[in-house]
Structures are given as structure tokens and as C-alpha cells.
């Protein structure tokens, strides 16, 4: 497997094993199969395991504990995450450490190589378009991030509980990019990396998504980039493998991606393979996180990685579909006659 440099940290395999599939977020699997998949991933050359307590209410982290029993193979590293929200400032450090220690115990390891703030980062006075009434649970105010989260993360490094820390870059783009440019930068960011530039149901803001600008900003500031949602939660696969409401954003993306599936049929390729090879070729992405839930899915994507990023002509055909073209949402009262007649 190809190895790439993860920002200023260390070399990492081009593919990272994510915990979503192991935790059964992306369809059903068994504990036995998930454990076997984790071991097969390492045997296949994957050197980073990206976990979180929210993946199946601890299931993914339990899989890692069962698969390796506290003895990760040489060169294999593990991450975990904290959905912090915006608690009182004096509770931030204790909450980050409490959740971290619980994850370490579940995975049977002594430290996390990267600990991610998994909350949406947003300006202090920002109100999200969706689920604003609960955003204190999943969105972290920028001043809380700079004044309390950063010092707490640095303290955890000093304690030896983490080797580095990062952020999940699915919050308001301008706030995420401000964090990447801050005086004290995260070591890594998890950024959406798919051909639709879509985070699907992870997006709660109205403003245009800017995943490629987030990736570019990270690289300009020596921050490592882990690409997430290569198949956009199943929207870029042959079929979504779990039940979803008809109005779910991922279902909408699946319908929008019909031309992509038609193109893959013409090419004689599996859409998931093409989508992952597209993500592997995105400029600035150091490693693409997999959401596989079994060894068959893993083997298919290990073979895809062996083939490398998409050939230029195929990538051009995918881009020509313009599935990542986003029309800014303009409030009706702000639309002029000129706009309507363009």
C-alpha cells in the first residue's frame, strides 16, 4: 500500500480503516466479522485505525479491543474522537479527558495517536439552520475552542494520553478554516473528500460547503488531511445498504448521483471503487478513511488502492457530470428581477 505523509506528523497508509462500518453505521455486520475485518485491514497494509465512541455506542472501539487485545502491531496507530458541544468553559478539560480515558479503556490501549474534536466549530453568535435548538450538544463555539479546547488538548499531550490532536472539518467552513489558520493549529483535520463535495446529513448550515477549500487551507498550514465520506454515506455506491427516510439528505444525494452510476456502468466499474479512487486522487488528501463493515468490502477497496487514483480521462468524465456544482441558497426576498432573468 502507498504511504503518504500526514501533515507534520508521520507517514500513513493511503487508506485508513474507519470505525463507522465496524460499528454498524453503514449496514449490519457481526462482531466476529468486524474483528476479522480490522485484522485483515492491518494485514493489508493499513496503518491507521480511526475510531470514535459514537460508532455504534462504543461497538467499533470494542472491536479494536477484541481484535488486538491492547497490542497494536508495530507501526499501527489509532485515533478516537470527542463530541464535546459547548459545555461550561470550566468543564471542557475534564470532559475531554473523561471521554478519552473511556475510549482508551474500551480499545485496551494506553494512548490515542490522534484525538479529534468531533464537534462542529462555529462562530460564537452563530445559529445553525438545522437543529439549532440542540446545537449546544454538537457545536463548539469558536472562543471555547481557542481558549479552552486547545489548552486542554495540549495538556493531554503533555500527560502522554494522546500523541496529537485534530478537528473534524464538517462545521461552518469559515470557522473550520479559521481554526486551521489559528496560531495553535490542529495536527490533522477530517475533511469531506468525495466527488460531490457533499457531507450529506452531516451538514447543518445553509452556507455553501467548501470542502476543497478546507483541504487547501489545511495543506497551506501543514495540517494533515484525512478524507471522509468517499462514497458519501452510500450515495456513491450501487445501492444504499440500510433503511433511510425518504427525505434524508443522503437519499437525495443518491438520487442526484444517478448519472455517476450510469457512467460507472459504461466503464464496467463498481461505483464504490470509482468513488474511492477519485478521493485517493484529490489534491491534499493524505489518507482516505474507509467505512467498510466486512472483509469483502475491504478486499475490494484494497484492490482499488492498488490501482491508484483514477486515470485523468476517467476523472475528467466524472467531473464533467458536475455533481459537485453547488448553487448558493439565496433567500427569496433577496432575489432580484435581474437574477430571475439571467
Secondary structure, DSSP 8 states (H G I E B T S, - for coil): --EEE-TTS-EEESEEEEHHHHTTTTS---HHHHHHHHHHHHHTT--EEE--TTTTTTHHHHHHHHHHTT---TT-EEEEEE---S--GGGHHHHHHHHHHHHHHHHT-S-BSEEEE-SEEE-TT---SSSGGGHHHHEEEHHHIIIIIHHHHHHHHHHTSBS-EEEETTS-HHHHHHHHHSSS--SEEEEE-STT---GGG---SS---HHHHHHHHHHTT-EEEEE-TTGGGTTSSS--S---TT-HHHHHHHHTHHHHHHHHHHT--HHHHHHHHHHTSTT--EEEE---SHHHHHHHHHHHHH-S--HHHHHHHHHT-TT-------GGG--HHHHH-
